[in-house]
Amino acid sequence: MQLMVSFRGAKVGGLNRQASHWYFSKVFIRDHGDPATMAQYGFRHVVHNEKHEYWMRQEAGAQATFEDAMVAMTGVRP
């Protein structure tokens, strides 16, 4: 089960409840971020296959860090 976060009609990422990690979709990062920003906020790039890749963070404080990274990429505070 996942909690999905959207921004202006586009999927951002969300919370994977089963694996207990916050993630950003590859499409959102391509359009709004970059690998350096993801690394700065402690997100790790995960590639399962060509169609399934994302940026994730699982440590304590991941939700707050997800929000901070989203604000850095969009300029909008939730």
C-alpha positions in Angstrom: 0.0 0.0 0.0 1.2 3.5 -0.8 0.3 7.0 0.0 0.7 9.0 -3.2 1.6 12.7 -3.2 0.7 14.9 -6.2 1.8 18.4 -7.1 -0.2 20.4 -9.7 -1.7 17.2 -11.1 1.5 15.3 -11.4 2.7 12.4 -9.3 5.5 13.4 -7.0 6.1 10.2 -5.1 4.9 9.4 -1.6 5.2 6.8 1.2 5.5 3.1 0.5 3.9 1.8 3.7 5.0 -1.8 3.2 8.7 -1.0 2.8 8.5 2.1 5.1 10.2 4.5 2.9 9.5 7.9 1.3 10.2 8.2 -2.4 10.2 10.6 -5.4 9.3 9.4 -8.8 11.9 9.5 -11.6 9.6 11.7 -13.7 9.2 14.3 -10.9 13.0 14.5 -10.4 13.6 14.7 -14.1 11.2 17.7 -14.3 11.9 19.5 -11.1 15.1 18.3 -9.5 18.4 16.7 -10.1 20.7 14.0 -8.6 22.7 16.6 -6.6 19.5 17.8 -4.9 18.5 14.3 -4.1 21.9 13.5 -2.7 21.9 16.7 -0.6 18.7 15.5 1.1 19.9 12.0 1.6 17.8 10.2 -1.0 19.2 7.1 -2.7 18.6 6.3 -6.4 17.1 2.9 -6.8 16.8 1.2 -10.2 14.8 -2.1 -10.3 14.6 -2.1 -14.1 14.1 0.3 -17.0 10.5 1.1 -16.0 10.9 1.1 -12.3 13.2 3.5 -10.7 12.9 6.2 -8.0 14.7 8.1 -5.3 14.1 6.9 -1.7 14.9 7.6 1.9 14.0 5.3 4.8 15.9 6.7 7.8 14.3 8.5 10.8 13.0 11.9 9.7 12.4 10.9 6.2 8.9 12.5 6.0 10.3 15.9 7.1 13.2 15.5 4.6 10.7 14.6 1.8 8.8 17.8 2.5 12.0 19.9 2.7 13.3 18.5 -0.6 9.9 19.1 -2.3 9.9 22.7 -1.2 13.5 23.1 -2.5 12.4 21.8 -5.9 9.0 23.5 -6.2 9.3 26.6 -4.1 5.9 25.7 -2.5 5.5 24.7 1.2 2.8 22.2 1.9 
